[in-house]
Amino acid sequence: MRLQLPHLPARDQALSRFKWYELLVHVYVVVLLVSNLVGQKPTAIGPFIFSGAQLLFPITYIFSDIFTEVYGYGGSRRAIWLGFFASLLMGAFGLFMVWIPPAPGWPGEYQRAFEIVFGTAARGILASLAAFWVGEFINSYVMAKMKVWTGGRWLWTRTIGSTVAGQAADSLIVTFGLFAGTLPVKTILIMAGSGYLAKVIYEAAMTPLTYLVVNGLKKTEGVDVYDEGTDFNPFVKD
């Protein structure tokens, strides 16, 4: 059943007035940063092997869906930029701390472990940032447009449809960014396709939770934003 709230254009909203928005943005940024830090560890679930990033990073798309659905494209745009700059700073500081010489007595195995976690190559950082930025903005744009087209009905079509579009760009950009020139194109496409399929399935499986959170936030915040007349330029400040 559709939650009955005022049909409010995004331009009439001020993000600062919402109770839960800032807290959700902080959690979103933390999940994004942690997914980058734990990405080096593979884990096995039955016959499937995933990296830490593959398990956690799709959660950021769920957050992006929630921001767009509840607070509008502007709310998602602000969160994406905060996540982008936080990731950029973490990557730069991590490379710097790996680069400076360790103190005498710091065991070599500690330094190697430190490098594994924080010493991601510049190419990997740039590929991840580009994939995140493009994928998240596509996801939010599709989500916002579909909400207007559907009149706010069928949330599941928006959460899955936006993920299908956003994760396609994300998977292609990050995989080619990391492996172009080192692996055959066919191999890269297979890797990108496998990760993409897993992310879309992940998002679909989380749809009931997304419904629960979205409906709870709309009721608590007393808002249901529609992006009518919105400027979707990522570089426009709300």
C-alpha positions as CSV (number, residue, x, y, z in Angstrom):
1,M,0.0,0.0,0.0
2,R,1.3,3.5,-0.9
3,L,2.2,5.7,2.0
4,Q,-0.1,8.8,1.8
5,L,2.0,11.9,2.3
6,P,2.0,15.3,0.6
7,H,3.3,15.2,-3.0
8,L,6.2,17.6,-2.5
9,P,8.6,18.8,-5.3
10,A,12.3,18.5,-4.4
11,R,12.9,22.2,-4.8
12,D,10.7,22.9,-1.8
13,Q,12.8,20.8,0.6
14,A,15.6,21.9,2.9
15,L,17.7,18.9,4.0
16,S,18.7,20.5,7.3
17,R,15.1,20.2,8.6
18,F,15.1,16.4,8.5
19,K,15.7,14.4,11.6
20,W,17.5,11.3,10.3
21,Y,19.2,12.5,7.1
22,E,22.6,13.5,8.6
23,L,22.9,10.3,10.6
24,L,22.1,8.2,7.5
25,V,24.7,10.1,5.5
26,H,27.3,9.4,8.2
27,V,26.5,5.7,8.1
28,Y,26.6,5.7,4.3
29,V,30.1,7.3,4.3
30,V,31.4,4.8,6.9
31,V,30.1,1.8,5.0
32,L,31.8,3.2,1.8
33,L,35.1,3.7,3.6
34,V,35.1,0.3,5.4
35,S,34.2,-1.5,2.1
36,N,37.4,0.0,0.6
37,L,39.5,-1.1,3.6
38,V,38.2,-4.7,3.7
39,G,38.2,-5.2,0.0
40,Q,41.5,-7.1,0.0
41,K,40.2,-10.0,2.0
42,P,38.4,-12.8,0.1
43,T,35.8,-14.8,1.9
44,A,33.9,-18.0,0.9
45,I,30.2,-18.6,1.3
46,G,29.5,-22.1,0.1
47,P,31.0,-22.5,-3.4
48,F,31.1,-18.7,-3.9
49,I,34.1,-16.5,-3.2
50,F,33.7,-12.8,-2.6
51,S,35.9,-9.9,-1.6
52,G,35.0,-7.8,1.4
53,A,34.1,-4.9,-1.0
54,Q,31.7,-7.1,-2.9
55,L,29.8,-7.9,0.3
56,L,29.7,-4.3,1.7
57,F,29.8,-1.9,-1.3
58,P,26.3,-2.8,-2.7
59,I,24.9,-1.5,0.6
60,T,25.9,2.0,-0.5
61,Y,23.4,1.6,-3.5
62,I,20.7,0.8,-1.0
63,F,21.4,3.9,0.9
64,S,21.4,5.9,-2.4
65,D,18.0,4.5,-3.2
66,I,16.7,5.5,0.2
67,F,18.1,9.0,-0.1
68,T,16.6,9.6,-3.5
69,E,13.2,8.0,-2.6
70,V,12.8,9.9,0.6
71,Y,14.8,13.1,0.3
72,G,15.0,13.5,-3.4
73,Y,17.9,13.6,-5.9
74,G,19.4,16.6,-4.0
75,G,19.7,14.5,-0.8
76,S,21.4,11.7,-2.7
77,R,23.7,14.2,-4.6
78,R,25.0,15.6,-1.3
79,A,25.7,12.2,0.1
80,I,27.5,11.0,-3.0
81,W,29.9,14.0,-3.0
82,L,30.6,13.6,0.7
83,G,31.4,9.9,0.1
84,F,33.5,10.7,-2.9
85,F,35.7,13.2,-1.0
86,A,35.9,11.0,2.1
87,S,37.2,8.2,-0.1
88,L,39.6,10.4,-1.9
89,L,41.1,11.7,1.4
90,M,41.3,8.1,2.8
91,G,43.1,6.9,-0.3
92,A,45.6,9.8,-0.3
93,F,46.4,9.6,3.4
94,G,46.7,5.8,3.1
95,L,49.3,6.1,0.3
96,F,51.2,8.8,2.2
97,M,51.4,6.7,5.4
98,V,52.6,3.7,3.4
99,W,55.2,5.9,1.7
100,I,56.8,7.4,4.8
101,P,59.5,5.2,6.3
102,P,58.5,3.1,9.4
103,A,60.1,3.7,12.8
104,P,63.0,1.5,13.8
105,G,61.8,-1.7,15.4
106,W,58.6,-1.8,13.3
107,P,58.5,-5.5,12.1
108,G,58.7,-6.0,8.4
109,E,55.6,-8.2,8.4
110,Y,53.6,-5.4,10.1
111,Q,54.7,-3.0,7.3
112,R,53.7,-5.5,4.6
113,A,50.3,-6.1,6.3
114,F,49.8,-2.3,6.5
115,E,50.6,-1.9,2.8
116,I,48.0,-4.6,1.9
117,V,45.3,-2.6,3.7
118,F,46.3,1.0,3.0
119,G,48.7,0.7,0.1
120,T,46.2,0.4,-2.8
121,A,47.9,1.6,-6.0
122,A,46.9,5.0,-7.3
123,R,45.3,3.3,-10.4
124,G,43.0,1.3,-8.1
125,I,42.0,4.4,-6.1
126,L,41.2,6.3,-9.3
127,A,39.3,3.5,-10.8
128,S,37.2,3.0,-7.7
129,L,36.5,6.7,-7.3
130,A,35.4,7.0,-10.9
131,A,33.2,3.9,-10.8
132,F,31.6,5.1,-7.5
133,W,30.9,8.6,-8.8
134,V,29.5,7.6,-12.1
135,G,27.5,4.6,-10.9
136,E,26.0,6.4,-7.9
137,F,24.8,9.4,-9.9
138,I,23.3,7.2,-12.6
139,N,21.6,5.1,-9.9
140,S,20.1,8.2,-8.2
141,Y,19.1,9.8,-11.5
142,V,17.2,6.7,-12.7
143,M,15.6,6.3,-9.3
144,A,14.4,9.9,-9.3
145,K,13.0,9.8,-12.8
146,M,11.3,6.5,-12.4
147,K,9.5,7.8,-9.3
148,V,8.0,10.6,-11.2
149,W,7.1,8.4,-14.2
150,T,5.4,5.8,-11.9
151,G,3.7,8.4,-9.7
152,G,5.4,7.0,-6.7
153,R,4.1,3.4,-7.2
154,W,6.0,0.2,-7.5
155,L,9.1,1.1,-5.4
156,W,10.7,-2.3,-6.3
157,T,10.9,-1.4,-10.0
158,R,12.9,1.7,-9.1
159,T,15.3,0.1,-6.6
160,I,16.1,-2.7,-9.1
161,G,15.9,-0.6,-12.2
162,S,18.3,2.0,-10.9
163,T,20.7,-0.7,-9.7
164,V,20.7,-2.4,-13.1
165,A,21.7,0.9,-14.7
166,G,24.1,2.2,-12.0
167,Q,25.9,-1.0,-11.3
168,A,26.5,-1.7,-15.0
169,A,28.5,1.5,-15.2
170,D,30.2,0.9,-11.9
171,S,31.3,-2.7,-12.7
172,L,32.6,-1.8,-16.2
173,I,34.5,1.3,-15.1
174,V,36.2,-0.3,-12.0
175,T,37.1,-3.6,-13.8
176,F,38.5,-1.9,-16.9
177,G,40.2,0.7,-14.8
178,L,42.0,-2.0,-12.8
179,F,42.8,-4.5,-15.5
180,A,42.9,-2.8,-18.9
181,G,46.1,-3.6,-20.6
182,T,47.0,-6.4,-18.2
183,L,44.2,-8.9,-19.1
184,P,42.3,-9.8,-22.3
185,V,39.1,-7.8,-22.9
186,K,37.0,-11.0,-22.8
187,T,38.4,-11.9,-19.3
188,I,37.7,-8.4,-18.1
189,L,34.1,-8.5,-19.4
190,I,33.5,-11.8,-17.7
191,M,34.8,-10.4,-14.4
192,A,32.7,-7.3,-14.7
193,G,29.6,-9.3,-15.7
194,S,30.0,-11.7,-12.8
195,G,30.3,-8.9,-10.3
196,Y,27.4,-7.0,-11.9
197,L,25.1,-10.0,-11.7
198,A,25.9,-10.6,-8.0
199,K,25.3,-6.9,-7.2
200,V,21.9,-6.8,-8.9
201,I,20.8,-10.0,-7.1
202,Y,22.0,-8.6,-3.8
203,E,19.9,-5.4,-4.4
204,A,16.8,-7.5,-5.3
205,A,17.2,-9.6,-2.2
206,M,17.3,-6.5,0.0
207,T,14.1,-5.0,-1.5
208,P,11.9,-5.9,1.5
209,L,14.4,-4.1,3.9
210,T,14.4,-1.1,1.6
211,Y,10.6,-0.9,1.7
212,L,10.7,-1.1,5.5
213,V,13.2,1.7,5.9
214,V,11.7,3.9,3.2
215,N,8.2,3.7,4.6
216,G,9.5,4.3,8.1
217,L,11.5,7.3,7.1
218,K,8.7,8.9,5.1
219,K,6.3,8.5,8.0
220,T,8.8,9.8,10.6
221,E,10.1,12.7,8.4
222,G,6.6,13.5,7.0
223,V,7.9,13.8,3.5
224,D,7.6,12.2,0.1
225,V,9.8,14.1,-2.4
226,Y,9.2,14.0,-6.2
227,D,12.0,15.4,-8.4
228,E,9.8,17.5,-10.6
229,G,11.7,20.5,-12.1
230,T,15.0,19.2,-10.5
231,D,18.3,20.2,-12.0
232,F,20.1,16.8,-12.3
233,N,23.5,18.4,-12.9
234,P,25.8,16.6,-10.3
235,F,27.8,19.9,-9.9
236,V,24.8,22.0,-8.8
237,K,24.8,22.9,-5.2
238,D,21.4,22.5,-3.4
